[in-house]
Amino acid sequence: MANAASGMAVHDDCKLKFLELKAKRTHRFIVFKIEEKQKQVTVEKLGEPSETYESFAASLPAEECRYAVYDFEFLTEGNVPKSRIFFIAWSPDTARVRNKMIYASSKDRFKRELDGIQIELQATDPTEMALEVLQSRAN
């Protein structure tokens, strides 16, 4: 397990599942959670390749922070299929201040563990990570 600057370790499963998403496309998305008692980041949910963006957005809790990685597939203007791996720092306004602080202080170190992230988004409500936002950032 890697040790994070904030004192949060990163469970090996986080890196393994991310590599599966990146290399094998076995997951559409991964939601990560900080387990405060164990002081580590763990995998909370894996999305099947067939799952929609809506099911991904619905898997983020309304009142708690999370990290997430989403494999966004799209067509370029020339109809060429492409994909971008998004890192999303989900920090809803309704989350507790302590929760937001822990996630904010651990984010950069955790993100460095996931080699291959192409675009980062910070979202405090669902509109900041709407499908249209991903589309505009991916191009």
FENDAHU-V351812 format. One record per residue. N is the residue number from 1. RES is the residue in one letter. PHI is phi in radians with two decimals (999 if undefined). PSI is psi as a letter, one per 20 degrees, with the letter a starting at -180 (none if undefined). OMEGA is omega in degrees with one decimal (NA if undefined). Layout:
BEGIN
N/RES/PHI/PSI/OMEGA + N/RES/PHI/PSI/OMEGA
END
This chain:
BEGIN
1/M/999/p/178.7 + 2/A/-1.43/q/-179.4 + 3/N/-1.73/p/-178.0 + 4/A/-1.58/q/-178.4 + 5/A/-1.05/h/-178.4 + 6/S/-1.40/i/-175.7 + 7/G/1.68/i/179.5 + 8/M/-1.59/p/175.4 + 9/A/-1.45/r/177.0 + 10/V/-2.01/o/179.8 + 11/H/-1.07/p/-178.3 + 12/D/-0.97/h/-179.9 + 13/D/-1.04/h/178.8 + 14/C/-1.04/g/-178.5 + 15/K/-1.22/h/-180.0 + 16/L/-1.09/g/-179.0 + 17/K/-1.17/h/177.3 + 18/F/-1.13/g/177.9 + 19/L/-1.10/h/176.8 + 20/E/-1.11/g/178.9 + 21/L/-1.12/g/-174.7 + 22/K/-1.25/g/-172.5 + 23/A/-1.58/g/-173.1 + 24/K/-1.83/i/-178.1 + 25/R/1.00/k/-179.9 + 26/T/-1.47/i/178.1 + 27/H/-2.35/q/173.9 + 28/R/-1.46/h/-179.2 + 29/F/-2.66/r/174.6 + 30/I/-2.38/p/174.7 + 31/V/-1.90/p/-179.0 + 32/F/-1.93/q/-178.8 + 33/K/-2.26/q/172.9 + 34/I/-1.53/p/174.4 + 35/E/-1.57/o/-174.3 + 36/E/-1.08/g/-177.4 + 37/K/-1.12/g/178.6 + 38/Q/-1.52/i/-178.4 + 39/K/0.94/l/177.5 + 40/Q/-2.65/q/176.5 + 41/V/-1.58/p/-179.3 + 42/T/-2.24/r/175.7 + 43/V/-1.42/p/178.4 + 44/E/-1.69/g/-176.9 + 45/K/-2.62/q/174.6 + 46/L/-1.99/p/178.2 + 47/G/-1.74/p/176.9 + 48/E/-1.12/q/179.8 + 49/P/-0.98/h/-177.7 + 50/S/-1.48/i/-176.6 + 51/E/-1.23/q/-176.3 + 52/T/-1.55/r/175.6 + 53/Y/-1.10/h/179.9 + 54/E/-1.09/g/179.5 + 55/S/-1.22/h/174.8 + 56/F/-1.13/g/-178.3 + 57/A/-1.06/h/-179.7 + 58/A/-1.22/i/-178.5 + 59/S/-1.46/i/176.5 + 60/L/-1.59/p/-176.3 + 61/P/-1.17/q/-175.8 + 62/A/-1.24/h/-173.4 + 63/E/-2.20/j/178.0 + 64/E/-2.42/q/178.7 + 65/C/-1.36/q/175.0 + 66/R/-2.68/r/165.1 + 67/Y/-1.86/q/177.5 + 68/A/-2.57/q/173.9 + 69/V/-2.18/p/-178.8 + 70/Y/-2.26/p/177.6 + 71/D/-1.59/o/-173.9 + 72/F/-1.67/o/178.7 + 73/E/-1.77/p/-177.9 + 74/F/-2.70/r/175.3 + 75/L/-1.86/p/175.7 + 76/T/-1.30/r/179.2 + 77/E/-1.05/h/178.1 + 78/G/-1.57/j/180.0 + 79/N/1.06/k/176.8 + 80/V/-1.68/p/179.1 + 81/P/-1.22/p/178.9 + 82/K/-2.42/r/172.7 + 83/S/-2.52/q/177.1 + 84/R/-2.31/p/177.4 + 85/I/-1.70/o/-179.4 + 86/F/-1.70/p/167.8 + 87/F/-1.81/p/-178.5 + 88/I/-2.05/p/174.1 + 89/A/-1.68/o/-176.3 + 90/W/-1.62/o/-177.6 + 91/S/-2.44/m/-174.7 + 92/P/-1.13/q/179.1 + 93/D/-0.99/h/-176.2 + 94/T/-1.45/i/179.3 + 95/A/-1.25/q/177.3 + 96/R/-1.14/q/-178.3 + 97/V/-1.02/g/180.0 + 98/R/-1.03/g/179.1 + 99/N/-1.04/g/179.5 + 100/K/-1.11/g/-178.3 + 101/M/-1.14/g/-179.7 + 102/I/-1.10/g/-179.7 + 103/Y/-1.16/g/-179.3 + 104/A/-1.13/g/-176.6 + 105/S/-1.33/i/-178.4 + 106/S/-1.72/i/-169.3 + 107/K/-1.02/g/-174.0 + 108/D/-1.09/g/179.8 + 109/R/-1.13/g/179.7 + 110/F/-1.12/g/-178.5 + 111/K/-1.05/h/178.9 + 112/R/-1.13/h/178.3 + 113/E/-1.23/h/-176.9 + 114/L/-1.76/n/-176.7 + 115/D/-1.34/o/178.6 + 116/G/2.19/j/176.1 + 117/I/-1.25/p/-175.5 + 118/Q/-1.80/h/-176.3 + 119/I/-2.41/p/178.2 + 120/E/-1.96/p/174.9 + 121/L/-2.21/q/171.7 + 122/Q/-1.94/p/-177.4 + 123/A/-2.27/p/176.8 + 124/T/-1.92/i/172.3 + 125/D/-2.65/r/-173.3 + 126/P/-0.99/h/-178.4 + 127/T/-1.17/h/-178.5 + 128/E/-1.34/i/176.7 + 129/M/-2.30/k/178.1 + 130/A/-1.12/q/-179.4 + 131/L/-0.95/h/179.5 + 132/E/-1.11/h/179.0 + 133/V/-1.14/g/177.9 + 134/L/-1.07/g/-180.0 + 135/Q/-1.07/g/-178.3 + 136/S/-1.22/h/179.8 + 137/R/-1.34/h/-176.9 + 138/A/-1.27/h/-176.7 + 139/N/-1.37/none/NA
END
